[in-house]
Amino acid sequence: MVTGAALCVGAVLGPGALTLASTAAATAGPASVLAWAVLVAVSLPVALVFAALGARRPDSGGVAAFVREAFGARAAAPVGWWFYWAVPLGVPAAALIGGEYVAAAAGWGRGPAAAVGLAVLAVAYAANLVGLRLSGRLQLVLVGLLAVLLAATVALSGSGVRAARFTPFAPHGWGAVGTAAGVLFFAFAGWEAVSHLSDGFRDPARDLPRATRWAWGVVAVLYLGLAVVTIGVLGGVAGRTSTPLTLLLERELGSAARPLAAVAALLLTFGAVNAYLAGAARLGARLAAEGALPRGLAGVRRSLSLVAGASGVGVVACAYGLIGLGTLLHATSACLVAVTLAGLAAAVVLLPRGAGLWWGAVLGCGVTGAVLVFCGVYVVLPVGLGVCCVVCGWVVAVRAVPRAPESRLRLR
């Protein structure tokens, strides 16, 4: 049970937790705590719904398989696209988070931070290119490191929380809370991946929901604690830094906090980037084989090179100020919200109507749909990707149809 809960925690916790508290604070001020609380509360029924789907169909292929079963192959293809193209947005964000923490420790600026991000991306690409994979246990160790880091930060900083730093509570208006929830979804995406873990349990129908509840409890405590101490200790500074954990730990540990946070962030981001690239490479190759992407991407290496190259462009664009880290996080979140909404909609069709989990799926659809609306202009991204997916599938299908031999007239 402990191992299963740890795996579920690992599916959700990621390097986004190292900076998202500040991103949300910049968007909604102290009221961003409400966005954290709402997403924590809603994530429980969402997590249990995906656990139930995974228990019913162990190792079924995840959200795309659920959508295919509920709505057909045409509806499932865009889900694959949203996952696939979210990676070239999320990977630069993850790599830059590590770069920001290293730069903060060394006293560097934006350029060197981006260079560190590119180095992380290059090493992860090379590792995947030669077939090197981090073991599941090592990935779990890295996630455990993140959990310990967050827990230590919350515990050490708790005494420094001051109520006065929560005023004014909503300086940007109440609508900003919804906008903050849109970007914070980056930290909660991953519950749908719990369905992939079902085949690792001896009795998925019994053990997976229990492990999911324990995992949710851990994530809830860490995220809510981090949100409170970030605002309550840093105050207005919380929205003006990309390395909140460094600032929080520095108040308690002094200058030793900078290298400690930098090393931890670098290890965590490399593990995340390595896993994202590996998953996207296989997903892209499968989508190409199924006709949802151009046939030229059917090879894993080609798919990997495309995603890594696009991710590198994102890092460089950030280095030159053409795009911000917040923009990458917002864009990635929009795609992940769309994936989760599709999975919950499939659950409404597949789960027994009127049951508790069915109502959980309905609730999840409503809240997730609202979060998607609050993503604002970034909703254009999943909508545009869906349209491109349909057009690409149509073009691939047309090209695959064999042409009838032309009739020839013989002149006599």
C-alpha distance (Angstrom), angle and dihedral (degrees) to the residues before:
residue distance angle dihedral
M1 . . .
V2 3.82 . .
T3 3.80 91.2 .
G4 3.79 91.7 47.5
A5 3.80 92.0 49.9
A6 3.82 89.5 48.5
L7 3.79 90.5 52.7
C8 3.81 90.2 51.1
V9 3.81 91.1 49.1
G10 3.80 88.4 49.9
A11 3.79 90.6 54.9
V12 3.81 90.8 59.7
L13 3.80 109.6 29.9
G14 3.77 114.0 79.7
P15 3.81 143.0 147.4
G16 3.81 90.3 -75.6
A17 3.80 86.8 79.8
L18 3.81 87.9 67.2
T19 3.81 93.9 67.6
L20 3.81 111.4 8.6
A21 3.81 94.4 89.3
S22 3.80 88.1 63.6
T23 3.81 93.6 43.0
A24 3.79 90.3 53.2
A25 3.81 91.6 45.4
A26 3.79 90.4 53.2
T27 3.81 89.2 52.1
A28 3.81 102.3 44.0
G29 3.80 107.5 5.9
P30 3.82 117.5 -140.1
A31 3.82 88.6 -18.8
S32 3.81 86.8 73.3
V33 3.81 85.1 84.6
L34 3.82 86.5 72.2
A35 3.81 90.2 55.6
W36 3.80 89.6 52.9
A37 3.81 90.9 48.4
V38 3.82 94.5 49.2
L39 3.79 93.2 48.8
V40 3.80 91.8 46.5
A41 3.81 90.8 51.7
V42 3.80 95.2 45.9
S43 3.80 93.7 43.8
L44 3.82 91.5 68.4
P45 3.84 97.1 66.2
V46 3.81 89.1 37.4
A47 3.80 91.3 53.3
L48 3.80 92.4 46.6
V49 3.81 91.4 49.3
F50 3.80 92.0 54.5
A51 3.80 90.4 43.9
A52 3.81 89.0 54.0
L53 3.81 91.9 49.6
G54 3.79 90.7 48.8
A55 3.80 91.8 48.4
R56 3.82 90.8 52.0
R57 3.82 92.3 49.3
P58 3.82 110.7 23.9
D59 3.80 113.8 -153.6
S60 3.81 90.1 -0.3
G61 3.79 96.1 153.2
G62 3.77 98.9 -97.1
V63 3.78 131.0 -108.2
A64 3.79 96.4 -11.9
A65 3.82 90.2 55.6
F66 3.80 91.8 49.3
V67 3.81 91.4 49.3
R68 3.80 90.6 47.2
E69 3.78 91.3 52.7
A70 3.80 93.3 46.0
F71 3.80 102.1 38.7
G72 3.81 108.5 9.3
A73 3.80 138.1 -102.2
R74 3.82 94.9 -66.0
A75 3.80 91.2 60.1
A76 3.82 92.4 45.5
A77 3.81 95.8 55.8
P78 3.84 95.9 69.6
V79 3.82 89.3 51.9
G80 3.79 88.4 59.5
W81 3.79 89.9 49.1
W82 3.80 92.2 51.0
F83 3.80 90.4 52.6
Y84 3.80 93.9 43.5
W85 3.80 99.0 47.7
A86 3.80 93.2 40.4
V87 3.80 87.2 68.9
P88 3.86 97.0 66.5
L89 3.81 85.5 52.7
G90 3.80 99.1 42.4
V91 3.81 96.9 41.9
P92 3.84 94.8 59.4
A93 3.80 88.6 46.8
A94 3.81 91.9 51.5
A95 3.82 93.0 44.5
L96 3.80 91.7 48.5
I97 3.80 91.7 50.5
G98 3.79 89.1 59.0
G99 3.79 90.2 44.7
E100 3.81 91.9 51.5
Y101 3.81 92.3 53.7
V102 3.81 92.5 47.8
A103 3.81 90.6 47.1
A104 3.81 91.0 49.4
A105 3.81 90.6 52.5
A106 3.80 92.6 49.4
G107 3.80 97.2 38.8
W108 3.82 93.3 -115.6
G109 3.78 129.8 146.6
R110 3.81 136.3 -126.2
G111 3.81 96.3 -70.4
P112 3.81 96.8 57.0
A113 3.82 90.0 42.8
A114 3.80 89.4 56.7
A115 3.82 89.6 46.4
V116 3.80 89.6 55.4
G117 3.81 88.9 48.7
L118 3.81 90.6 51.9
A119 3.80 90.3 49.3
V120 3.81 91.2 52.5
L121 3.81 89.7 49.0
A122 3.82 92.9 47.6
V123 3.81 93.9 50.2
A124 3.81 91.8 47.3
Y125 3.82 90.6 48.4
A126 3.80 92.2 49.8
A127 3.80 91.1 47.8
N128 3.80 91.5 52.6
L129 3.79 92.1 43.2
V130 3.80 92.1 59.3
G131 3.78 92.2 41.2
L132 3.81 97.9 -105.9
R133 3.81 112.0 152.5
L134 3.76 130.5 -176.1
S135 3.77 108.7 -121.0
G136 3.76 119.7 -112.3
R137 3.80 89.3 -114.1
L138 3.80 92.2 53.3
Q139 3.80 91.0 49.0
L140 3.79 87.8 50.7
V141 3.80 90.2 50.6
L142 3.81 90.3 52.9
V143 3.79 91.3 50.7
G144 3.79 89.3 47.3
L145 3.80 88.0 53.4
L146 3.80 89.6 54.4
A147 3.80 91.9 48.5
V148 3.82 91.8 50.3
L149 3.81 90.9 46.5
L150 3.81 92.3 51.4
A151 3.81 92.8 44.5
A152 3.81 92.1 48.9
T153 3.80 91.4 48.0
V154 3.81 92.1 51.3
A155 3.81 93.5 45.0
L156 3.81 95.3 47.0
S157 3.81 94.9 43.1
G158 3.79 98.7 43.1
S159 3.80 94.4 91.4
G160 3.80 90.8 56.5
V161 3.81 95.9 59.8
R162 3.81 112.7 119.2
A163 3.80 125.0 -169.7
A164 3.81 91.3 -142.9
R165 3.81 90.1 67.4
F166 3.82 89.9 65.7
T167 3.81 92.2 66.4
P168 2.94 129.3 126.4
F169 3.78 83.8 33.9
A170 3.81 100.6 -165.4
P171 3.82 106.7 21.4
H172 3.81 92.9 161.4
G173 3.81 97.3 44.6
W174 3.80 131.4 -98.4
G175 3.79 93.3 -79.5
A176 3.80 88.0 67.4
V177 3.81 88.4 67.3
G178 3.80 89.2 65.7
T179 3.80 90.9 47.3
A180 3.80 89.6 51.1
A181 3.81 89.4 51.0
G182 3.80 88.2 55.0
V183 3.80 93.5 59.4
L184 3.82 93.9 36.6
F185 3.80 89.2 61.3
F186 3.81 84.6 81.1
A187 3.82 86.8 73.0
F188 3.81 94.2 48.2
A189 3.79 99.6 44.5
G190 3.76 108.2 107.9
W191 3.78 103.6 67.1
E192 3.80 87.7 99.7
A193 3.81 87.6 58.9
V194 3.82 88.7 64.3
S195 3.81 87.0 79.3
H196 3.82 88.3 65.7
L197 3.81 90.5 57.9
S198 3.79 95.9 58.6
D199 3.79 95.7 96.4
G200 3.81 89.7 60.3
F201 3.81 93.1 66.3
R202 3.79 124.0 85.1
D203 3.81 91.6 -139.9
P204 3.83 106.8 17.2
A205 3.81 94.9 -178.8
R206 3.81 90.8 59.2
D207 3.80 105.9 25.6
L208 3.82 103.0 39.9
P209 3.85 96.4 61.0
R210 3.81 90.9 45.8
A211 3.80 92.5 49.6
T212 3.79 89.3 46.7
R213 3.81 92.4 54.3
W214 3.80 91.9 50.2
A215 3.81 90.9 47.2
W216 3.80 90.9 49.6
G217 3.81 89.9 52.9
V218 3.80 91.7 53.5
V219 3.80 93.4 46.4
A220 3.82 92.1 46.0
V221 3.82 93.4 53.1
L222 3.81 93.7 46.0
Y223 3.80 96.7 45.5
L224 3.80 97.4 43.2
G225 3.79 91.6 43.8
L226 3.79 91.3 50.2
A227 3.81 92.3 48.0
V228 3.81 92.5 51.3
V229 3.80 97.2 46.6
T230 3.81 93.5 44.0
I231 3.80 91.1 58.0
G232 3.80 98.1 30.4
V233 3.80 95.2 50.7
L234 3.80 105.1 29.6
G235 3.80 98.4 34.2
G236 3.80 113.0 -179.0
V237 3.81 91.1 -2.0
A238 3.81 89.0 68.5
G239 3.80 92.2 77.2
R240 3.80 94.3 47.0
T241 3.81 101.4 56.3
S242 3.78 133.6 70.7
T243 3.83 92.8 -160.3
P244 3.83 105.5 56.5
L245 3.81 94.9 154.7
T246 3.80 90.7 57.4
L247 3.80 91.4 52.6
L248 3.80 92.7 46.1
L249 3.81 94.5 48.5
E250 3.79 92.3 42.3
R251 3.80 90.2 61.4
E252 3.81 89.3 58.8
L253 3.81 104.9 28.8
G254 3.79 102.6 28.9
S255 3.79 122.8 -143.2
A256 3.82 92.1 -18.1
A257 3.80 88.2 74.5
R258 3.80 93.7 70.4
P259 3.82 99.7 63.8
L260 3.81 90.5 37.0
A261 3.80 92.4 55.0
A262 3.80 91.6 41.5
V263 3.81 95.0 53.7
A264 3.80 92.1 45.1
A265 3.82 92.2 47.9
L266 3.81 92.2 47.6
L267 3.80 93.4 51.7
L268 3.79 92.3 45.4
T269 3.79 95.2 48.5
F270 3.79 92.9 47.1
G271 3.79 90.6 52.0
A272 3.79 91.4 48.6
V273 3.83 95.0 45.3
N274 3.80 91.5 47.0
A275 3.81 91.3 51.3
Y276 3.83 93.8 44.4
L277 3.81 92.7 51.8
A278 3.81 93.0 46.3
G279 3.80 92.9 50.0
A280 3.80 94.4 44.2
A281 3.81 92.6 49.1
R282 3.79 91.9 56.1
L283 3.81 93.1 41.2
G284 3.80 93.0 51.3
A285 3.80 92.3 48.7
R286 3.80 90.7 50.6
L287 3.80 93.2 47.5
A288 3.80 89.6 50.7
A289 3.80 91.5 49.5
E290 3.81 89.2 51.7
G291 3.79 92.4 49.5
A292 3.81 96.3 -109.8
L293 3.82 90.9 112.9
P294 3.82 131.1 31.3
R295 3.80 112.0 -72.2
G296 3.80 90.7 -120.0
L297 3.81 89.2 74.5
A298 3.79 93.4 57.4
G299 3.82 90.3 105.0
V300 3.81 116.1 82.9
R301 3.80 92.3 -135.9
R302 3.79 92.8 52.9
S303 3.77 91.6 49.2
L304 3.80 90.1 46.9
S305 3.81 92.3 50.3
L306 3.80 92.0 50.1
V307 3.81 93.7 51.1
A308 3.80 94.0 43.1
G309 3.80 91.9 47.5
A310 3.79 92.6 49.5
S311 3.82 89.4 47.4
G312 3.79 90.4 52.1
V313 3.80 90.1 52.8
G314 3.80 88.4 53.4
V315 3.81 92.5 52.8
V316 3.81 92.1 48.1
A317 3.81 90.9 47.7
C318 3.80 88.7 54.8
A319 3.80 90.9 48.5
Y320 3.82 90.7 56.6
G321 3.79 93.5 43.8
L322 3.81 94.1 -112.0
I323 3.79 91.5 124.9
G324 3.79 132.9 13.6
L325 3.78 132.3 -132.4
G326 3.79 89.1 -116.4
T327 3.79 90.7 55.6
L328 3.80 91.3 53.2
L329 3.79 90.9 49.4
H330 3.82 92.2 48.6
A331 3.82 92.5 48.2
T332 3.81 93.5 47.3
S333 3.79 91.2 47.6
A334 3.81 91.6 52.6
C335 3.81 90.7 57.0
L336 3.80 92.9 45.2
V337 3.81 92.0 48.5
A338 3.82 88.7 53.4
V339 3.82 90.7 51.0
T340 3.79 92.4 49.9
L341 3.80 92.1 46.6
A342 3.81 90.6 51.9
G343 3.80 91.1 50.3
L344 3.80 92.7 49.2
A345 3.80 91.2 48.0
A346 3.80 88.3 53.4
A347 3.81 89.2 49.9
V348 3.81 90.2 55.3
V349 3.81 87.6 58.6
L350 3.81 98.4 40.0
L351 3.81 103.6 40.6
P352 3.82 121.7 78.4
R353 3.79 107.3 -83.8
G354 3.80 114.5 -111.4
A355 3.81 95.7 15.6
G356 3.80 120.8 127.8
L357 3.79 94.1 -104.3
W358 3.79 90.3 47.6
W359 3.80 89.2 57.7
G360 3.80 87.8 46.6
A361 3.79 89.0 56.0
V362 3.81 90.6 48.8
L363 3.81 91.0 50.2
G364 3.78 90.5 46.4
C365 3.80 91.1 51.3
G366 3.80 91.0 52.6
V367 3.79 96.3 48.5
T368 3.80 95.0 39.5
G369 3.80 90.2 48.9
A370 3.81 89.0 52.5
V371 3.81 90.7 49.6
L372 3.80 89.1 51.1
V373 3.80 89.8 53.5
F374 3.82 89.9 50.5
C375 3.80 88.9 54.4
G376 3.79 82.7 80.2
V377 3.76 117.4 -172.8
Y378 3.81 90.6 4.7
V379 3.81 88.6 73.7
V380 3.80 84.2 79.4
L381 3.80 88.2 72.8
P382 3.83 100.3 63.2
V383 3.80 90.1 36.9
G384 3.80 91.3 51.6
L385 3.80 92.3 45.0
G386 3.80 89.9 51.1
V387 3.80 91.2 53.1
C388 3.81 91.6 46.3
C389 3.80 89.9 49.6
V390 3.80 91.7 54.4
V391 3.82 92.3 47.1
C392 3.81 92.3 45.7
G393 3.80 91.7 49.9
W394 3.78 90.6 49.7
V395 3.82 92.7 49.7
V396 3.80 92.6 47.3
A397 3.80 90.7 48.7
V398 3.80 92.6 49.9
R399 3.79 92.4 49.7
A400 3.80 90.9 48.5
V401 3.81 93.3 56.9
P402 3.81 108.3 99.2
R403 3.76 113.7 -123.3
A404 3.76 118.5 -123.4
P405 3.80 112.9 -116.4
E406 3.75 111.8 -97.4
S407 3.78 115.1 -110.7
R408 3.73 114.4 -116.6
L409 3.76 125.4 -149.4
R410 3.72 115.8 -142.7
L411 3.73 115.3 -144.9
R412 3.76 114.3 -142.1
